[in-house]
Amino acid sequence: VLKTISNIITKNYRGFDFIGRLGGDEIIILMIDTFEADGYKAAERCRKKIEENKFYYNRKEITITISFGLASSEHIPKDKLTLPERGKNYFRTLLFNSLNALARSKRGKKNCVTKFSDL
């Protein structure tokens, strides 16, 4: 299942986007030079492809879904970060924002894309 999901994700993102496994069942996708709206469209497209894919376990079809947490650098207040913090804390803030959005997706209706900017 994880291999198939990885293939679907890879096919639905650009070749220069960073895709990696963050934890047990968590995957991080870093889209370079992308606005939040475009990231949302890509995540939603990928979510639908995974939901529509046929997975089998013990010869029975099972449904696999995925939840996304989306954060954008557009919503990090750059004026509040000092120069040294911009490098070190910028990515950490982006990561934590996306994980907060993911937690909301998992707690909520699941099989959805939640934007941090909507929290």
GIKANOR-V474686 format. One record per residue. N is the residue number from 1. BURIAL is I if it has 16 or more other ideal C-beta (glycine too) atoms within 10 Angstrom, else O. D_LAST is the distance of its C-alpha to the last C-alpha in Angstrom with 1 decimal. Layout:
BEGIN
N & BURIAL & D_LAST
N & BURIAL & D_LAST
END
This chain:
BEGIN
1 & O & 30.4
2 & O & 28.8
3 & O & 31.3
4 & O & 30.8
5 & I & 27.0
6 & O & 27.7
7 & O & 30.1
8 & I & 27.7
9 & I & 25.0
10 & O & 27.7
11 & O & 29.1
12 & I & 25.8
13 & I & 25.0
14 & O & 27.2
15 & O & 29.9
16 & O & 28.7
17 & I & 25.1
18 & O & 24.8
19 & O & 24.4
20 & O & 24.9
21 & O & 24.6
22 & O & 22.3
23 & O & 23.2
24 & O & 24.9
25 & O & 22.8
26 & O & 20.2
27 & O & 20.9
28 & O & 19.5
29 & I & 20.0
30 & O & 20.1
31 & I & 20.7
32 & O & 22.8
33 & O & 22.7
34 & I & 20.1
35 & O & 17.6
36 & I & 14.1
37 & O & 15.5
38 & O & 18.4
39 & I & 16.6
40 & I & 14.7
41 & O & 18.2
42 & I & 19.7
43 & I & 17.4
44 & O & 17.7
45 & O & 21.5
46 & I & 21.8
47 & I & 20.0
48 & O & 22.5
49 & O & 25.4
50 & I & 24.8
51 & O & 24.5
52 & O & 27.7
53 & O & 29.6
54 & O & 32.3
55 & O & 32.3
56 & O & 35.3
57 & O & 36.0
58 & O & 39.5
59 & O & 40.3
60 & O & 37.6
61 & O & 34.8
62 & O & 31.4
63 & O & 27.9
64 & I & 25.6
65 & O & 21.9
66 & I & 19.2
67 & I & 15.5
68 & I & 13.7
69 & I & 10.8
70 & I & 10.8
71 & I & 10.6
72 & I & 12.8
73 & O & 15.1
74 & O & 14.7
75 & O & 11.7
76 & I & 13.7
77 & O & 15.7
78 & O & 19.1
79 & O & 21.0
80 & O & 19.9
81 & O & 21.2
82 & O & 24.9
83 & O & 27.0
84 & O & 27.5
85 & O & 23.8
86 & O & 23.0
87 & O & 24.6
88 & O & 24.0
89 & O & 20.5
90 & O & 19.1
91 & O & 19.1
92 & O & 18.0
93 & I & 14.9
94 & I & 14.2
95 & O & 15.1
96 & O & 13.0
97 & I & 9.8
98 & I & 10.9
99 & I & 12.0
100 & O & 8.8
101 & I & 7.4
102 & I & 10.9
103 & O & 11.0
104 & I & 8.4
105 & I & 10.7
106 & O & 13.7
107 & O & 13.0
108 & O & 12.2
109 & O & 14.6
110 & O & 15.4
111 & I & 17.1
112 & I & 14.1
113 & I & 12.1
114 & I & 8.3
115 & I & 7.1
116 & I & 5.4
117 & O & 5.6
118 & O & 3.8
119 & O & 0.0
END
